Amino acid sequence: MDRPRTLYATVGDAQVAYQVFGQVPPAPTLVQVPGTISQIEERWGGRLHADSLTRLASFSRVISFDPRGSGLSDPLSPDTGAPWESWAEDLRAVLDTVGCEQAAIMAGNDVGPAAILFAAVYPERTSALFLVNTAARYLVADDYPCGVSDDVAAAVIDMFREGWGTEEFAALTLPSMAAEPSYLEWVARYQRSSATPRAAATQLDITIRGDVREALPLIQAPTVVFHGSSARFVPEAMARYLAEHIRGARFVELPRGETFIFSESSPQAYDLIEEVLTGGLQIRESERVFATVMVEDIVGSTDMAVKLGDTRWKGLLDRHYRLAESIVTKLQGRVVKTTGDGVVVVFDSPSRSLRCAEQLRGAIQALGMEARVGIHAGEIERRGDDVAGIGVHIAARVSALAKGNEVLVSGTVRDLVVGSGIEFIERGEHELKGVPGSWRLFAVAS
């Protein structure tokens, strides 16, 4: 197959490089991203890589792109937010540019958590999900014994920093190809063209410290979890955890322990992908999605209403609501409803919700008032223009615990914005009325 042309989609002030090749609609569309460190033109220089892409193109329209910060795309700007969120923005922008409403996603390695989030946040745009040698969390926890220790994670990050872009590192990560020097030479060159050793190590560090487990039950698309035993940095238990916590997901162990995308001994894997894409499997119909909910209200509103009188208080509240609507809209959120002295807002992006909270807090202070804000990312239920469910309930309870001029978030939000540069102050564990268990809360550092 001839190498496809590289095009560009626009995301804000940045450009994202992408390619489209293979079949044309009504053939299904597959977005193929092996990792956030990639280079879409260099990828065709590796025989097994090119063969893999050609096989996928034989039964689908394939879209491939370099996320911002890698390959042929623009760098990430400091205020972009968490890298996983930027990946989702890049994907949406490419799909919109191509004119594709819905696509299957194949994501491997460090980009797997971002694909999980995308599928949970945008179920209507995700027709299927293929996860390859990836995990929802990497570090060990009391409720996640299959994770690795901090020491092991640090050692792996050092390995990336010291070995990235060398043939020795390529042989370590692809043991099945260790006897093919020419291929290892290409892999090393591909890595160098994708990112510097420091950038690769930084991206891995961000991935290792994240946690998207809460999104797993909300994935509605047919899902296949592939795993090969030669995937040194993803133990099988992590992959099986994915399959066990995504409803209806299928776990597939790759022959010879291959890393799949480089394998020429896994034709059944491609057959399975083709079957899922062309076999008419449907997305489950559900109004449950993963979202970030922000609940904001005015501190001491009753006392202020008495002090100012009804007319002046109503005028002040109206200014507050207009400010909130303007700031939320600018940051691509949606004001769901007002609550008498506050607002309930929904975002696709937790980083944007935090920027919104900071801007809104400052604007309200300028009006001579104090606001408290609570933010949680998790399951919500869409009911027309309204939202309900446990995620909304948790955000409201977190907001009630916030002090004046404080932005308080759940641990889930903190975990999702790893790498965004936003700093937090731990506020300990709390019982949230009507919500099982105890919850770790964090205040956004001013």
Buried (B, 14 or more C-beta within 10 A) or exposed (E): EEBBEBBBBEBEEBBBBBBBBBBEEEBBBBBBBBBBBBBBBBBBBBBBBBBBBBBBBBBBBBBBBBBBBBBBBBEBEEEBBBBBBBBBBBBBBBBBBBEBEBBBBBBBBBBBBBBBBBBBBBBEBBBBBBBBBBBBBBBBEEEBEBBBEEEBBEEBBEBBBEBBBBBEBBBBBBEBBBEBEEBBEBBBBBBBBBBBBEBBBBBBBBBBBBBBBBBBBBBBBBBBBBBBBBBBBBBBEBBBBBBEBBEEBEBBBBBEBBBBBBBEEBEEBBEBBBBBBEEEEEBEEEEBBBBBBBBBBBBEBEEBBEEEEEEEBEEBBEBBBEBBBEBBEEBEBBBBEBBEBBBBBBBBBBBBBBBBBBBBBEBBEEBEBBBBBBBBBBBBBBEEEEBEBBBBBBBBBBBBBBEEBBBBBBBBBBBBBBBBEBEBEEBEEBEBEEBEEEBBBBBBEE
